[in-house]
Amino acid sequence: MKVKVKRALSYANKRYAAGDVLDMSTRDAKLMAAVGRVSMAAEPTPTEEPDMPPPKSSKGKKRSGYKRRDIQAEDANAEAATAEPPQSE
């Protein structure tokens, strides 16, 4: 991640002065920004793509098998209820 140095610092065994732009990991950039050493507002290079949300899926909502099982259970219950009770002798 490209960051702009606000105050002089050393990073990866190198010295950077205020105004320098350097590349560091996202984790380190967030930490350095939190302590006020760098600004994450550095201009992106042409090779970097802007952060975009992931594309929405074109597939519909996934169907679960619960509805089918419920219908089968209702059919089984209906058959049991309509069946004749056993005749006692």
FENJOSUL-V654492 format. One record per helix or strand. SS is the DSSP state (H for helix, E for strand). FROM is the first residue (numbers start at 1). TO is the last residue. Records with the same first field share a line. If there is no record, write none. Layout:
BEGIN
SS=FROM-TO  FROM-TO
END
This chain:
BEGIN
E=2-5  9-11  14-16  21-23  38-39
H=26-34  66-82
END
